[in-house]
Amino acid sequence: MTSPATHLPAKQQLKQDAILKAALTLFTQRGFHGTAVPDVAKLADVGTGTIYRYFDSKEALVNSVFQRAKTLLRDTLRVDSFDVSLPPRDLFHLFWQRLVQFADSYPLEFRFLELQDHAPYLDDISRQIELQVLLPVWQFCLDARKKGTARHMEPGALMALIWGAFVGLRKAAYTGYLTLDVEVMEKAEEACWAMFTG
């Protein structure tokens, strides 16, 4: 499999990018099992055989899509760059704003990440990138709990509460039940901080 980081000649890179974009769209719409490789090829305007010149299998393709999306999330959040001397509320605000930035800048990638049950097909590289995203957030939750700022819960549970609330807001917006303006997002952030601190 060609990894997303591999440098290809310009024409091949454009073709690979078209395949990955088509795969992202279809995996988001239909899920992994509902997406057939020929459908990806059709949307990417390439032959089905062309896909297998870039990706060994559908699993290799979905891992490349996952790795690209998760890397964008990691690089947008940049949690490891946070100034840990800031008050926890300020750090939470920074994290929330970067979540908003990711969801606004990469809506399809956000939906792909939150709609899918990725675990069954993730390879070692995908799991490593997943940990690069999760571990700094987990550490922030743990540190906040030790300082008495966060409610006394497992860091994973705290993370799930905040992520779940954020995803719920976005889903409500996708389905037309809610308009996400600045005021709504500010109030949602305050509510999530209150939930975080207990």
N, C-alpha and C positions, 0 to 999 in steps of 0.2 A: 504494500500500500504506500502511496505517496503521502507523506505527512503534510499538513497545511504549511509548515515552515520551510519545506523544500523549495528551492528556487528553480523554476522551469523557464524555458524559452517563452517569450512574450505570448506567442500564439497558443502554446499549450497551457500557459497560466490562465489565459482568458477562457479557454475551454473548461479547465478544471473549476474555475470560479463560477462559470455558468452551471456546471453540474452541481456544485455545492449549494448555490442559490436555489436551484430547482428542488434539490433534496430537502433543504431547510423548509421551503414552502410546503411541500407535500407531507413531510414528517409532522409539521405543525398542524396541518389540516386533517390528516388521516391517521396519524400515529405510525409507529414503526411497522407493525404488522399489516396495517392497511395500505401501505405504500409498496408498490411494485417497481422494480428497477426499470422496466420498459416505460413506465409512466414518468419517471425522473428523466429518462433519456428524451422522451417526447417533449417535455416542458423545457429541457435544456437545449433542444434542437440539435441533438447528437444521436448517433446510432447507439443501440444498447451495448454493443461490443466495445464502443469507445469508453464507456464507463468502467468496464473491467480492465482497460489499459491503465486507468488511474487508481482504481480501488479493487482489491481482490474479491470483495463480497459486499452484500448490503450492510453487513455488520461493520465492515471497514469504512463504508461510506457514512453511516450514521455516527460512528465514532469521530470521524473528521468534522462532521457538522457540529457535534457536541463540543469537541475541543475548540473549534473556532468561537462558538457562542460563549462557552465558559471562560475562555481567555479574554474575550471582550468584557465579560462581567468582572473578572479578576482585575483587569487593567483599569476599568472604570471605578471600581470600589477603592482600590489601592489602600486597603485597610492597614497594611504594614507600613504605610507612610504617615499614619496618624501620629500627631504629637500627643503621646500618652500622658503628658503633664497637664493637658487641658482637662477641665471639669468633665465628668462623665456625660452630663447633659449636652455639652458642646460636641463631644465625640459622637454621641447618638445622632445629633442633628446633622453632622457631617456625613455619617453613614447613610442616614435617611435621604439626604439630598443626592448622594451619589447613586442610591437605588433608583430614585426618580429619574436622574440623568440617564441611567442605563435603560430603563423602561421606555423613556421618551425617545432616546437616540436609536435604540435597536428593538423596536416593538416586536418584530417577528422572532428574533432570537430570544427575547424575554418570554414570549408565549411558548416557544419550543421548549425552553428549559422548565417552565412551570407546568406545562401540560403533560409532559412525558414521564413515564416510569422508566428511567434510564438504566437502572441497576442491572437488569438481566444481560445486557449486551456490552457494558463498559469494559474496555481493555485497560491495561496497566497505565498507559499514558493518560487516558481520560480520568481514571481514578486519582492519579497524581495531581492533575489540574483541579479536580474537585476538592482535594485536600488543601491546595493552595488558596482556594477561595474560602473554605470553611474554617480552617484552623485559626487564622487571625481573628475572625468573628467570634469563634468559640472562646479564644483567649480573652477577648474584650469582655464577654459575658462572665467568664470566670473571675476576672479581675474586679469587675463591678460588684459581683456577689461578695467577694472577699472584703471589699471596702464598705459593704453594707448599702451600696447604692441600688443593686438589683435585688429583686425578690429571691428568696432562697429556693431556687429550683436548679435542676441540672442545666448547664449551658445549652445543651442540645434542645431542651424543651423551650427555653427562652428564645432561641433562634427560630424554632418552629412557630412559636406564637407570633413573632414579628413578621417573619416571611409569609405566614399564612394570612395575616391581616393585610399585608401589602398586596399579595396576589388577589385576595378577595376584592379589594378596591378596584384593581385593574380589570378583573373579570366583570364586575358590575358595570364598569365603563364600556367594555367590549360589547356587552349585551344590551346597552342602552338604558340601564336602570339608574345610572349615575353619571353626572358630568363632573369630571375631575378638574376643578379650577384651583387656583392658588389657595383660596380660603379652605376648601375641602381638604386639601393635602396638608395644610398647616394644622387643622384641627385633628386630622387623622394621626399626624405625627405626635401631637400632644397626648392623644388617647393611647397610642402605642407606648409612649414613654411612661405614662401612668401604669399601663399594664406591665411594663418591664420592671418598674420600681416597686410595684405592689402597694 
